[in-house]
Amino acid sequence: MRTTLDLPENLLNEAMKVTNTATKTGVIIKALEDLVRKSKISDIKKYKGKINLDIDLDELRDRR
C-alpha cells in the first residue's frame, strides 16, 4: 500500500541507524511490528498470576 507521510527526517535517519535498516520503508515496518508486539505483550501481562496452569515443569522436562 502506498502512503504519503510527512516525517521528521532526522528522526527517521536516527531510527535507520539504530535498527541497521537501509530503507525508510523497512524502518517504518520494523517500528510498526514492534508497536504491535509490545501491545500484545502488554495485554498478556494482565493475566500474570491469574491463571493456574497446574503444570509440573520437572515432569515436562522428564526429571522424575
N, C-alpha and C positions, 0 to 999 in steps of 0.2 A: 504494500500500500504506500503510495506516495503522499507525503505530507510536508507542508512548508512550516518551518519553525524559526522563531527569532530567538536564538540562544546566545548568551554571553560567550564570545569566542575564547576569552581567557579561561573561563571555567571549563569549557569543552576541551581545550588543549590540555589543561591540567589533568582532567579525567582521562584523557587518552594516554598521557604519560604514566599516570598511576596504575592504570589497568593494562598497560602494554598492548593497547589496541590501536591498530593502524588506521582504522576508518572511523568517521563520525557516526555512521550507521551502527557499526559494531559496538561502540561505546554506549550508545543510547540503548541498544538491545540488551547489553550486559546490565546497565542500570535498571531497566525495567524488570529483567529477570530477578535481580537482587531484591527489588522492591516487593515483588510478588512472593518470593521465597521468605523474606522476613515477615511479611504479613501472615503467611501460613504458619510459620513457627510461633508467632505471637498468639494465633488462635489455638494452637495445640497446647501452649503453656497454660491456658486456662484450666486444663484438665489435670494439672500436676497435683498429685495427692488425692484425687477424687475417684480414680479408677483402680480397683483391686483386680489385678490380672491373675492372681493365685498361681504364679509361675515359680518353680524351683530351678534356679539357674544351675545348680550343681547337677541336677538330673538332665537338664537340657544339654549340658556340656559333657555328659557321660562321666561324671565324677562320683561314682557311687561308692 
